[in-house]
Amino acid sequence: MTLDERIRMDLTEVYEGRELSGAKALSSCISVSTLGLPQHFVGDRNARTVMVMLNPGKDVQKADWERRQNTDRAREFNRTDPGSFIQSYVDFLTNYGRHDRARMDTFDLKQAHFLKHWQGSGIMLPTDYMQDKEKKLAAKEAVLMQKLQLELVPYCSRSFDFRKSWTNRFFGYVETLLGEIFAVERKYVIFAARIFEDLFRRYNAEAGKTVADLSEKKTGHQLGSFKGWCRPVTLSWEGSELRAVIAYTFASQALPNAVDLMESYGTFCFSRFMA
């Protein structure tokens, strides 16, 4: 399925007040809120820079509340055509950084620190943005609006047990991601969790085709008392190739949101991408 097809399927189910069938199908792997509002992407779908996360870092109860609010909103539209509802939600995700401008968020600033020295990323961060609150909020808006953030699985979840409860249903989500990544020209593609290596290895072995060449070495960079790891990969999809990196340590709870550490880790991953 393309990203647009997946969005239409999920949002039509939201519109009609039904459980999310995609989330329910993955219930053996993720402790999921099947009524929570999905989040397939945030930002500019034509952006030069793409960061891919596992799934939305959103409280499940909040997601359920948003689902109820949006189902009520859907009733304002013509019930015979959910297209207006779907388009309004796509517009909201595209402009989420602007809508969320006033809320401080350490995870979004963590992305800004990581991407600060990725030359030509298309993300215009304010100079010395950590000096005051207004500049921090401007940096947060920029990193959300001027890149594309994709989610492997767009459903809010209390846990994500990928290895223990493996299912090849993840393959469809991999194909959706790759289709969106290769839809336009990209400069940087970053997979922001170690699980993506396992996922690519399984896909390569079980799906009958190789979508990620993992032959380059995984290397580490000292970050305080432990190492941050990174591996360049070559993605292949429908006859095209694209260089990317797996930033294993980006999502680690052991790595704090400290500016210097995350900036250093991002610079290291950039050097591995360029090598």
FIDRENKOL-942274 format. One line per field, with one value per residue (C-alpha): residue in three letters; chain; x, y, z; residue number from 1. Coordinates in pm, whole numbers. Layout:
BEGIN
resn = c(ALA, ...)
chain = c(A, ...)
X = c(X, ...)
Y = c(Y, ...)
Z = c(Z, ...)
resi = c(NUM, ...)
END
This chain:
BEGIN
resn = c(MET, THR, LEU, ASP, GLU, ARG, ILE, ARG, MET, ASP, LEU, THR, GLU, VAL, TYR, GLU, GLY, ARG, GLU, LEU, SER, GLY, ALA, LYS, ALA, LEU, SER, SER, CYS, ILE, SER, VAL, SER, THR, LEU, GLY, LEU, PRO, GLN, HIS, PHE, VAL, GLY, ASP, ARG, ASN, ALA, ARG, THR, VAL, MET, VAL, MET, LEU, ASN, PRO, GLY, LYS, ASP, VAL, GLN, LYS, ALA, ASP, TRP, GLU, ARG, ARG, GLN, ASN, THR, ASP, ARG, ALA, ARG, GLU, PHE, ASN, ARG, THR, ASP, PRO, GLY, SER, PHE, ILE, GLN, SER, TYR, VAL, ASP, PHE, LEU, THR, ASN, TYR, GLY, ARG, HIS, ASP, ARG, ALA, ARG, MET, ASP, THR, PHE, ASP, LEU, LYS, GLN, ALA, HIS, PHE, LEU, LYS, HIS, TRP, GLN, GLY, SER, GLY, ILE, MET, LEU, PRO, THR, ASP, TYR, MET, GLN, ASP, LYS, GLU, LYS, LYS, LEU, ALA, ALA, LYS, GLU, ALA, VAL, LEU, MET, GLN, LYS, LEU, GLN, LEU, GLU, LEU, VAL, PRO, TYR, CYS, SER, ARG, SER, PHE, ASP, PHE, ARG, LYS, SER, TRP, THR, ASN, ARG, PHE, PHE, GLY, TYR, VAL, GLU, THR, LEU, LEU, GLY, GLU, ILE, PHE, ALA, VAL, GLU, ARG, LYS, TYR, VAL, ILE, PHE, ALA, ALA, ARG, ILE, PHE, GLU, ASP, LEU, PHE, ARG, ARG, TYR, ASN, ALA, GLU, ALA, GLY, LYS, THR, VAL, ALA, ASP, LEU, SER, GLU, LYS, LYS, THR, GLY, HIS, GLN, LEU, GLY, SER, PHE, LYS, GLY, TRP, CYS, ARG, PRO, VAL, THR, LEU, SER, TRP, GLU, GLY, SER, GLU, LEU, ARG, ALA, VAL, ILE, ALA, TYR, THR, PHE, ALA, SER, GLN, ALA, LEU, PRO, ASN, ALA, VAL, ASP, LEU, MET, GLU, SER, TYR, GLY, THR, PHE, CYS, PHE, SER, ARG, PHE, MET, ALA)
chain = c(A, A, A, A, A, A, A, A, A, A, A, A, A, A, A, A, A, A, A, A, A, A, A, A, A, A, A, A, A, A, A, A, A, A, A, A, A, A, A, A, A, A, A, A, A, A, A, A, A, A, A, A, A, A, A, A, A, A, A, A, A, A, A, A, A, A, A, A, A, A, A, A, A, A, A, A, A, A, A, A, A, A, A, A, A, A, A, A, A, A, A, A, A, A, A, A, A, A, A, A, A, A, A, A, A, A, A, A, A, A, A, A, A, A, A, A, A, A, A, A, A, A, A, A, A, A, A, A, A, A, A, A, A, A, A, A, A, A, A, A, A, A, A, A, A, A, A, A, A, A, A, A, A, A, A, A, A, A, A, A, A, A, A, A, A, A, A, A, A, A, A, A, A, A, A, A, A, A, A, A, A, A, A, A, A, A, A, A, A, A, A, A, A, A, A, A, A, A, A, A, A, A, A, A, A, A, A, A, A, A, A, A, A, A, A, A, A, A, A, A, A, A, A, A, A, A, A, A, A, A, A, A, A, A, A, A, A, A, A, A, A, A, A, A, A, A, A, A, A, A, A, A, A, A, A, A, A, A, A, A, A, A, A, A, A, A, A, A, A, A, A, A, A, A, A)
X = c(0, 114, 117, -190, -374, -283, -393, -724, -788, -711, -888, -1197, -1218, -1175, -1446, -1684, -1610, -1458, -1151, -830, -788, -419, -352, -560, -361, -39, -178, 57, 355, 235, 21, -197, -477, -693, -917, -630, -584, -298, -2, 158, 387, 465, 602, 686, 641, 871, 1150, 1517, 1562, 1364, 1377, 1200, 1078, 917, 574, 418, 546, 199, 12, -254, -525, -453, -473, -811, -936, -816, -989, -1321, -1274, -1197, -1483, -1715, -1551, -1608, -1981, -1950, -1862, -2075, -2100, -2116, -1763, -1486, -1247, -1279, -1211, -905, -767, -812, -612, -335, -314, -292, -1, 178, 154, 181, 497, 306, 0, 223, 446, 381, 454, 810, 916, 1256, 1225, 1179, 1474, 1671, 1609, 1730, 2054, 2109, 2051, 2229, 2538, 2375, 2476, 2206, 1935, 1678, 1617, 1684, 1759, 1797, 2149, 2214, 1862, 1921, 1976, 1613, 1264, 1148, 1445, 1392, 1032, 1142, 1393, 1123, 889, 1162, 1259, 895, 797, 1109, 1180, 961, 913, 772, 651, 709, 382, 145, -50, -3, 113, 197, 479, 652, 784, 922, 1163, 957, 631, 761, 515, 575, 283, 557, 671, 378, 475, 836, 707, 490, 792, 1017, 750, 718, 1095, 1160, 860, 1072, 1444, 1593, 1928, 1935, 1743, 1790, 1635, 1630, 1632, 1834, 1528, 1547, 1854, 1664, 1365, 1571, 1753, 1424, 1275, 1582, 1573, 1200, 1038, 1231, 1418, 1683, 1571, 1872, 2238, 2381, 2736, 2899, 3028, 2846, 3076, 3061, 3134, 3207, 2926, 3011, 3024, 2892, 2899, 2652, 2630, 2563, 2559, 2533, 2299, 2203, 1829, 1689, 1335, 1183, 1514, 1644, 1905, 1953, 2210, 2081, 2200, 2066, 2121, 2098, 2133, 1903, 1601, 1796, 1659, 2017, 2123, 1994, 1864, 2188, 2272, 2643, 2602, 2321, 2496, 2816, 2625, 2450, 2783, 2926, 2629, 2665, 3032, 2938, 2671, 2927, 3205)
Y = c(0, 354, 600, 772, 440, 351, 693, 661, 313, 414, 750, 601, 362, 656, 845, 553, 495, 150, -15, 33, -298, -236, -187, -489, -707, -614, -671, -966, -731, -404, -333, -105, 143, 29, 333, 584, 831, 716, 935, 825, 1124, 1478, 1757, 1813, 1502, 1656, 1737, 1668, 1504, 1206, 1060, 729, 641, 323, 456, 771, 857, 951, 863, 605, 777, 1105, 925, 777, 1124, 1269, 982, 1068, 1438, 1369, 1123, 1398, 1638, 1391, 1426, 1787, 1659, 1480, 1126, 979, 1108, 1106, 1282, 1624, 1473, 1288, 1595, 1808, 1557, 1534, 1915, 1909, 1661, 1858, 2175, 2011, 2208, 2533, 2411, 2284, 2594, 2700, 2363, 2287, 1931, 1782, 1502, 1752, 1957, 1631, 1598, 1955, 1881, 1562, 1730, 2058, 1984, 1789, 2029, 2114, 1932, 2200, 2259, 2621, 2626, 2962, 3057, 2976, 2838, 2705, 3056, 3145, 2992, 3169, 3042, 2690, 2700, 2830, 2542, 2293, 2431, 2420, 2060, 1950, 2155, 2133, 1761, 1453, 1232, 888, 622, 253, 174, 472, 343, 460, 181, 104, -131, -248, -605, -647, -936, -1155, -1135, -1126, -1123, -1067, -820, -562, -614, -414, -120, -143, -125, 176, 355, 281, 386, 722, 771, 704, 907, 1224, 1303, 1288, 1403, 1235, 935, 836, 533, 631, 298, -24, -236, -126, -345, -653, -556, -513, -842, -1027, -860, -940, -1305, -1372, -1143, -1266, -942, -722, -373, -277, -363, -397, -489, -170, -195, -75, 165, 341, 688, 761, 957, 1011, 672, 468, 449, 568, 334, 395, 192, 325, 123, 130, 116, -40, 3, -52, -15, 287, 312, 560, 591, 604, 544, 354, 569, 287, 502, 793, 647, 503, 596, 576, 869, 1190, 1489, 1672, 1911, 1835, 1456, 1449, 1707, 1501, 1183, 1353, 1480, 1128, 978, 1250, 1158, 793, 888, 1088, 826)
Z = c(0, -65, 223, 79, 58, 415, 540, 356, 499, 858, 849, 686, 981, 1220, 1030, 1058, 1426, 1373, 1523, 1327, 1145, 1081, 1451, 1544, 1301, 1484, 1834, 1892, 1851, 1997, 2298, 2097, 2129, 1838, 1881, 1900, 1616, 1388, 1294, 968, 919, 1029, 812, 446, 232, -32, 216, 147, 488, 619, 969, 1029, 1379, 1514, 1613, 1761, 2107, 2223, 2539, 2457, 2662, 2483, 2148, 2243, 2343, 2011, 1831, 1996, 1918, 1554, 1516, 1639, 1394, 1112, 1159, 1045, 698, 444, 580, 233, 156, 420, 180, 346, 687, 559, 383, 694, 896, 633, 634, 1013, 1009, 736, 944, 1285, 1371, 1331, 1521, 1803, 1804, 2165, 2331, 2440, 2358, 2443, 2183, 1900, 2026, 2040, 1665, 1612, 1803, 1600, 1262, 1337, 1124, 839, 563, 311, 506, 425, 798, 891, 1263, 1440, 1549, 1917, 1947, 2299, 2437, 2501, 2491, 2176, 1975, 2111, 1996, 1654, 1625, 1725, 1458, 1193, 1260, 1244, 938, 719, 726, 680, 985, 905, 1148, 1074, 1252, 1283, 1586, 1945, 2171, 2531, 2423, 2106, 2125, 1775, 1832, 2065, 1868, 1513, 1222, 853, 859, 921, 561, 427, 648, 524, 165, 248, 399, 102, -145, 29, 69, -301, -420, -453, -450, -98, 36, 379, 514, 878, 1049, 1415, 1603, 1617, 1534, 1170, 1118, 1237, 1028, 709, 767, 805, 499, 288, 399, 393, 134, -168, -244, -86, 10, 225, 176, 529, 428, 561, 916, 1223, 1409, 1744, 1876, 2242, 2408, 2771, 2941, 2647, 2267, 2007, 1708, 1339, 1015, 658, 435, 68, 12, -307, -430, -774, -957, -764, -488, -205, 72, 431, 786, 1084, 1394, 1649, 1959, 1871, 2050, 2344, 2685, 2815, 2597, 2752, 2557, 2641, 2360, 2333, 2332, 2075, 1855, 1869, 1785, 1492, 1357, 1382, 1194, 928, 881, 837, 583, 385, 407)
resi = c(1, 2, 3, 4, 5, 6, 7, 8, 9, 10, 11, 12, 13, 14, 15, 16, 17, 18, 19, 20, 21, 22, 23, 24, 25, 26, 27, 28, 29, 30, 31, 32, 33, 34, 35, 36, 37, 38, 39, 40, 41, 42, 43, 44, 45, 46, 47, 48, 49, 50, 51, 52, 53, 54, 55, 56, 57, 58, 59, 60, 61, 62, 63, 64, 65, 66, 67, 68, 69, 70, 71, 72, 73, 74, 75, 76, 77, 78, 79, 80, 81, 82, 83, 84, 85, 86, 87, 88, 89, 90, 91, 92, 93, 94, 95, 96, 97, 98, 99, 100, 101, 102, 103, 104, 105, 106, 107, 108, 109, 110, 111, 112, 113, 114, 115, 116, 117, 118, 119, 120, 121, 122, 123, 124, 125, 126, 127, 128, 129, 130, 131, 132, 133, 134, 135, 136, 137, 138, 139, 140, 141, 142, 143, 144, 145, 146, 147, 148, 149, 150, 151, 152, 153, 154, 155, 156, 157, 158, 159, 160, 161, 162, 163, 164, 165, 166, 167, 168, 169, 170, 171, 172, 173, 174, 175, 176, 177, 178, 179, 180, 181, 182, 183, 184, 185, 186, 187, 188, 189, 190, 191, 192, 193, 194, 195, 196, 197, 198, 199, 200, 201, 202, 203, 204, 205, 206, 207, 208, 209, 210, 211, 212, 213, 214, 215, 216, 217, 218, 219, 220, 221, 222, 223, 224, 225, 226, 227, 228, 229, 230, 231, 232, 233, 234, 235, 236, 237, 238, 239, 240, 241, 242, 243, 244, 245, 246, 247, 248, 249, 250, 251, 252, 253, 254, 255, 256, 257, 258, 259, 260, 261, 262, 263, 264, 265, 266, 267, 268, 269, 270, 271, 272, 273, 274, 275)
END
